[in-house]
Amino acid sequence: MAFIKKGVVIFLGAGGTSDDVRAFTPSSLKYNSLTMAYYAGYDGTRTRVCYAVSEDGMNFIKKGVVTILGVNGESDDITTSPRISLLRNGLIWLYYLANDGSKNRLTCAISEDGINFLKLGVVIPLGAANQSDDYNLIYASAIEHEGLIKLYYSADDGSRTRICGAISEDGIRFNKLGVIVPLSATGIDNGYTDAPAAILNNGLIWLYYAGLDMTTFKNRGCCAISKDGINFIKQGVVIPLGANGESDDSAILPGTVSILDGVTQLYYGAYDGSKYLTCLALSKSGI
């Protein structure tokens, strides 16, 4: 079964709230029988980590802002955007993009309740000059596999955006692996590979991502599969753009993927040319 779109699950907030302009780039996990969804809320001035909870993974109740925005001079004093949420050793590990008005860095915080977080600092800094991630970091995802945290992030070197990899034993100190999902010479992802969302399924690592086609200049939901989490085989488009007028007719950005009762659940950022929202798609086959 191909992915079946279920539509918007996190809508824009009312005027004057923390997510009244954008509510997108979701990261979710199961915690105490609830689905906790962390997403980027933008009010026209600041982007901050917001969260919502759901009993069924489709109907969410917003709970407001996770207060991890830094004070003046810290690496996350301008914006915070969630990218990865993992449940490890009874704690929620939240990896988020921190911006101090200059560039993004991937930062980590942990929590016992999913609401109050202790910051652990930057875990993926910008790369040195002439490396694939020397200009900016954009999106990220991670899984636990073979005793390691395998982290995938989209990196910009000033001219190209590609998905890179990094591994860690403790979730804090990471060794970078370089580009994991390169651009194709032609076709669906010859413009960029971006917005990774990874999951371990039947012994394989499935990596959903946004592929930009330079012919149409639009990105769609793509997939690549790996046995070791390092060498991936591309599977093509799995979530196409919506029809004209739908919430995802202009762009699709995978956010978080999970499996419930044998069904792959993919939360993704959707753009219709004016609004950024969070949508859900389901599939039994994963493709």
C-alpha positions as a Python dict, from the first residue, in 0.01 Angstrom:
ca = {
    (1, 'M'): (0, 0, 0),
    (2, 'A'): (131, 340, -95),
    (3, 'F'): (111, 626, 149),
    (4, 'I'): (-239, 756, 214),
    (5, 'K'): (-249, 1119, 317),
    (6, 'K'): (-461, 1200, 622),
    (7, 'G'): (-432, 1577, 597),
    (8, 'V'): (-334, 1845, 847),
    (9, 'V'): (-290, 1735, 1210),
    (10, 'I'): (-135, 2049, 1359),
    (11, 'F'): (-302, 2367, 1242),
    (12, 'L'): (-197, 2728, 1279),
    (13, 'G'): (-274, 2888, 1613),
    (14, 'A'): (-512, 3177, 1667),
    (15, 'G'): (-386, 3530, 1614),
    (16, 'G'): (-132, 3636, 1877),
    (17, 'T'): (-26, 3283, 1971),
    (18, 'S'): (321, 3131, 1935),
    (19, 'D'): (235, 2942, 1614),
    (20, 'D'): (-8, 3170, 1433),
    (21, 'V'): (218, 3203, 1124),
    (22, 'R'): (381, 2858, 1099),
    (23, 'A'): (337, 2522, 1271),
    (24, 'F'): (565, 2274, 1098),
    (25, 'T'): (880, 2051, 1098),
    (26, 'P'): (734, 1802, 1349),
    (27, 'S'): (926, 1552, 1561),
    (28, 'S'): (718, 1301, 1755),
    (29, 'L'): (752, 1001, 1985),
    (30, 'K'): (537, 774, 2199),
    (31, 'Y'): (557, 859, 2570),
    (32, 'N'): (329, 724, 2846),
    (33, 'S'): (67, 609, 2591),
    (34, 'L'): (59, 954, 2428),
    (35, 'T'): (209, 1081, 2106),
    (36, 'M'): (422, 1383, 2192),
    (37, 'A'): (473, 1610, 1891),
    (38, 'Y'): (739, 1880, 1907),
    (39, 'Y'): (717, 2131, 1625),
    (40, 'A'): (844, 2473, 1521),
    (41, 'G'): (600, 2748, 1606),
    (42, 'Y'): (655, 3086, 1440),
    (43, 'D'): (464, 3398, 1536),
    (44, 'G'): (615, 3631, 1278),
    (45, 'T'): (900, 3729, 1511),
    (46, 'R'): (1044, 3419, 1676),
    (47, 'T'): (1062, 3048, 1601),
    (48, 'R'): (1037, 2836, 1915),
    (49, 'V'): (985, 2472, 2008),
    (50, 'C'): (616, 2407, 2072),
    (51, 'Y'): (451, 2080, 2163),
    (52, 'A'): (118, 1904, 2136),
    (53, 'V'): (-15, 1569, 2262),
    (54, 'S'): (-247, 1309, 2112),
    (55, 'E'): (-402, 979, 2219),
    (56, 'D'): (-446, 850, 1864),
    (57, 'G'): (-163, 1024, 1677),
    (58, 'M'): (-407, 1223, 1466),
    (59, 'N'): (-600, 1457, 1696),
    (60, 'F'): (-358, 1682, 1882),
    (61, 'I'): (-405, 1917, 2175),
    (62, 'K'): (-154, 2200, 2180),
    (63, 'K'): (28, 2265, 2506),
    (64, 'G'): (232, 2572, 2419),
    (65, 'V'): (603, 2655, 2412),
    (66, 'V'): (889, 2444, 2549),
    (67, 'T'): (1095, 2710, 2721),
    (68, 'I'): (1449, 2640, 2596),
    (69, 'L'): (1507, 2967, 2410),
    (70, 'G'): (1842, 3098, 2536),
    (71, 'V'): (1929, 3432, 2691),
    (72, 'N'): (2129, 3698, 2508),
    (73, 'G'): (2469, 3569, 2400),
    (74, 'E'): (2384, 3199, 2404),
    (75, 'S'): (2387, 2979, 2092),
    (76, 'D'): (2006, 2955, 2090),
    (77, 'D'): (1906, 3307, 2188),
    (78, 'I'): (1725, 3387, 1860),
    (79, 'T'): (1540, 3075, 1744),
    (80, 'T'): (1492, 2711, 1841),
    (81, 'S'): (1343, 2453, 1603),
    (82, 'P'): (1293, 2085, 1700),
    (83, 'R'): (1448, 1820, 1478),
    (84, 'I'): (1476, 1490, 1671),
    (85, 'S'): (1304, 1344, 1977),
    (86, 'L'): (1417, 1007, 2118),
    (87, 'L'): (1318, 812, 2427),
    (88, 'R'): (1636, 676, 2587),
    (89, 'N'): (1687, 540, 2939),
    (90, 'G'): (1355, 685, 3053),
    (91, 'L'): (1442, 1035, 2930),
    (92, 'I'): (1327, 1233, 2628),
    (93, 'W'): (1623, 1353, 2426),
    (94, 'L'): (1532, 1656, 2216),
    (95, 'Y'): (1774, 1766, 1947),
    (96, 'Y'): (1697, 2107, 1806),
    (97, 'L'): (1846, 2367, 1575),
    (98, 'A'): (1978, 2660, 1773),
    (99, 'N'): (2037, 2997, 1612),
    (100, 'D'): (2212, 3296, 1763),
    (101, 'G'): (2143, 3530, 1473),
    (102, 'S'): (2424, 3384, 1263),
    (103, 'K'): (2412, 3011, 1179),
    (104, 'N'): (2231, 2698, 1294),
    (105, 'R'): (2391, 2437, 1517),
    (106, 'L'): (2231, 2112, 1634),
    (107, 'T'): (2184, 2125, 2010),
    (108, 'C'): (2058, 1873, 2266),
    (109, 'A'): (1837, 1891, 2576),
    (110, 'I'): (1692, 1615, 2797),
    (111, 'S'): (1372, 1589, 3000),
    (112, 'E'): (1198, 1353, 3241),
    (113, 'D'): (848, 1480, 3166),
    (114, 'G'): (878, 1606, 2808),
    (115, 'I'): (809, 1962, 2917),
    (116, 'N'): (1098, 2080, 3134),
    (117, 'F'): (1434, 2036, 2963),
    (118, 'L'): (1797, 2049, 3073),
    (119, 'K'): (2027, 2175, 2799),
    (120, 'L'): (2339, 1974, 2716),
    (121, 'G'): (2482, 2210, 2453),
    (122, 'V'): (2583, 2186, 2088),
    (123, 'V'): (2633, 1830, 1955),
    (124, 'I'): (2675, 1896, 1579),
    (125, 'P'): (2867, 2218, 1511),
    (126, 'L'): (2931, 2366, 1170),
    (127, 'G'): (3211, 2198, 977),
    (128, 'A'): (3549, 2342, 891),
    (129, 'A'): (3600, 2535, 567),
    (130, 'N'): (3532, 2336, 247),
    (131, 'Q'): (3342, 2061, 426),
    (132, 'S'): (2988, 1962, 329),
    (133, 'D'): (2841, 2128, 640),
    (134, 'D'): (3055, 2439, 669),
    (135, 'Y'): (2776, 2687, 595),
    (136, 'N'): (2455, 2579, 768),
    (137, 'L'): (2261, 2289, 922),
    (138, 'I'): (1893, 2254, 838),
    (139, 'Y'): (1703, 1935, 935),
    (140, 'A'): (1793, 1618, 1126),
    (141, 'S'): (1672, 1274, 1233),
    (142, 'A'): (1823, 987, 1433),
    (143, 'I'): (1775, 624, 1535),
    (144, 'E'): (1939, 379, 1776),
    (145, 'H'): (2106, 98, 1581),
    (146, 'E'): (2375, -155, 1672),
    (147, 'G'): (2446, 21, 2000),
    (148, 'L'): (2495, 359, 1836),
    (149, 'I'): (2296, 675, 1776),
    (150, 'K'): (2296, 716, 1399),
    (151, 'L'): (2209, 1073, 1314),
    (152, 'Y'): (2123, 1214, 973),
    (153, 'Y'): (2119, 1584, 900),
    (154, 'S'): (2087, 1805, 596),
    (155, 'A'): (2387, 2032, 554),
    (156, 'D'): (2451, 2332, 332),
    (157, 'D'): (2800, 2414, 206),
    (158, 'G'): (2690, 2744, 54),
    (159, 'S'): (2589, 2597, -281),
    (160, 'R'): (2438, 2251, -220),
    (161, 'T'): (2220, 2089, 46),
    (162, 'R'): (2283, 1719, 105),
    (163, 'I'): (2207, 1469, 381),
    (164, 'C'): (2508, 1387, 598),
    (165, 'G'): (2558, 1133, 876),
    (166, 'A'): (2711, 1117, 1223),
    (167, 'I'): (2738, 844, 1489),
    (168, 'S'): (2761, 852, 1867),
    (169, 'E'): (2776, 609, 2158),
    (170, 'D'): (2635, 848, 2418),
    (171, 'G'): (2413, 1080, 2212),
    (172, 'I'): (2632, 1381, 2286),
    (173, 'R'): (2974, 1325, 2125),
    (174, 'F'): (2930, 1260, 1752),
    (175, 'N'): (3172, 1157, 1478),
    (176, 'K'): (3073, 1298, 1140),
    (177, 'L'): (3058, 1063, 839),
    (178, 'G'): (3014, 1313, 558),
    (179, 'V'): (2750, 1297, 285),
    (180, 'I'): (2517, 993, 317),
    (181, 'V'): (2252, 1071, 54),
    (182, 'P'): (2421, 1251, -238),
    (183, 'L'): (2250, 1433, -522),
    (184, 'S'): (2152, 1237, -831),
    (185, 'A'): (2293, 1341, -1166),
    (186, 'T'): (1939, 1387, -1299),
    (187, 'G'): (1585, 1336, -1178),
    (188, 'I'): (1389, 1373, -858),
    (189, 'D'): (1668, 1482, -621),
    (190, 'N'): (1933, 1647, -839),
    (191, 'G'): (1873, 1983, -669),
    (192, 'Y'): (1906, 1882, -305),
    (193, 'T'): (1849, 1601, -55),
    (194, 'D'): (1696, 1747, 259),
    (195, 'A'): (1474, 1692, 564),
    (196, 'P'): (1565, 1331, 664),
    (197, 'A'): (1330, 1115, 872),
    (198, 'A'): (1474, 776, 971),
    (199, 'I'): (1329, 456, 1117),
    (200, 'L'): (1445, 98, 1175),
    (201, 'N'): (1200, -144, 1011),
    (202, 'N'): (1250, -520, 960),
    (203, 'G'): (1626, -494, 1008),
    (204, 'L'): (1664, -212, 755),
    (205, 'I'): (1700, 161, 799),
    (206, 'W'): (1442, 354, 601),
    (207, 'L'): (1530, 716, 539),
    (208, 'Y'): (1256, 945, 411),
    (209, 'Y'): (1370, 1278, 276),
    (210, 'A'): (1279, 1573, 55),
    (211, 'G'): (1419, 1558, -296),
    (212, 'L'): (1428, 1870, -511),
    (213, 'D'): (1384, 1822, -885),
    (214, 'M'): (1564, 2101, -1069),
    (215, 'T'): (1326, 2062, -1364),
    (216, 'T'): (1016, 2156, -1164),
    (217, 'F'): (1189, 2330, -871),
    (218, 'K'): (958, 2149, -630),
    (219, 'N'): (1041, 1894, -364),
    (220, 'R'): (862, 1569, -291),
    (221, 'G'): (885, 1297, -29),
    (222, 'C'): (1148, 1038, -129),
    (223, 'C'): (1288, 726, 36),
    (224, 'A'): (1622, 543, 61),
    (225, 'I'): (1697, 212, 237),
    (226, 'S'): (2014, 80, 405),
    (227, 'K'): (2133, -230, 591),
    (228, 'D'): (2409, -55, 784),
    (229, 'G'): (2271, 299, 811),
    (230, 'I'): (2557, 435, 603),
    (231, 'N'): (2516, 304, 247),
    (232, 'F'): (2169, 383, 110),
    (233, 'I'): (1982, 270, -201),
    (234, 'K'): (1729, 523, -328),
    (235, 'Q'): (1369, 409, -379),
    (236, 'G'): (1226, 716, -551),
    (237, 'V'): (921, 931, -467),
    (238, 'V'): (685, 790, -203),
    (239, 'I'): (482, 1103, -119),
    (240, 'P'): (400, 1317, -422),
    (241, 'L'): (285, 1675, -407),
    (242, 'G'): (-84, 1732, -348),
    (243, 'A'): (-325, 1856, -610),
    (244, 'N'): (-364, 2230, -663),
    (245, 'G'): (-525, 2388, -359),
    (246, 'E'): (-428, 2114, -113),
    (247, 'S'): (-213, 2182, 194),
    (248, 'D'): (95, 2014, 40),
    (249, 'D'): (74, 2124, -324),
    (250, 'S'): (404, 2320, -317),
    (251, 'A'): (646, 2137, -87),
    (252, 'I'): (681, 1827, 132),
    (253, 'L'): (938, 1805, 413),
    (254, 'P'): (947, 1474, 607),
    (255, 'G'): (960, 1525, 984),
    (256, 'T'): (915, 1210, 1194),
    (257, 'V'): (835, 850, 1103),
    (258, 'S'): (707, 575, 1334),
    (259, 'I'): (536, 236, 1307),
    (260, 'L'): (211, 152, 1486),
    (261, 'D'): (36, -185, 1440),
    (262, 'G'): (235, -251, 1124),
    (263, 'V'): (148, 85, 968),
    (264, 'T'): (418, 340, 887),
    (265, 'Q'): (316, 686, 1010),
    (266, 'L'): (498, 977, 852),
    (267, 'Y'): (446, 1327, 989),
    (268, 'Y'): (566, 1587, 745),
    (269, 'G'): (585, 1960, 695),
    (270, 'A'): (354, 2076, 418),
    (271, 'Y'): (360, 2403, 225),
    (272, 'D'): (82, 2527, -2),
    (273, 'G'): (255, 2843, -120),
    (274, 'S'): (140, 3052, 175),
    (275, 'K'): (115, 2839, 492),
    (276, 'Y'): (346, 2588, 662),
    (277, 'L'): (151, 2312, 839),
    (278, 'T'): (202, 1961, 981),
    (279, 'C'): (39, 1670, 795),
    (280, 'L'): (24, 1292, 833),
    (281, 'A'): (49, 1006, 579),
    (282, 'L'): (10, 631, 643),
    (283, 'S'): (140, 322, 465),
    (284, 'K'): (150, -55, 530),
    (285, 'S'): (444, -114, 296),
    (286, 'G'): (646, 197, 386),
    (287, 'I'): (663, 290, 20),
}
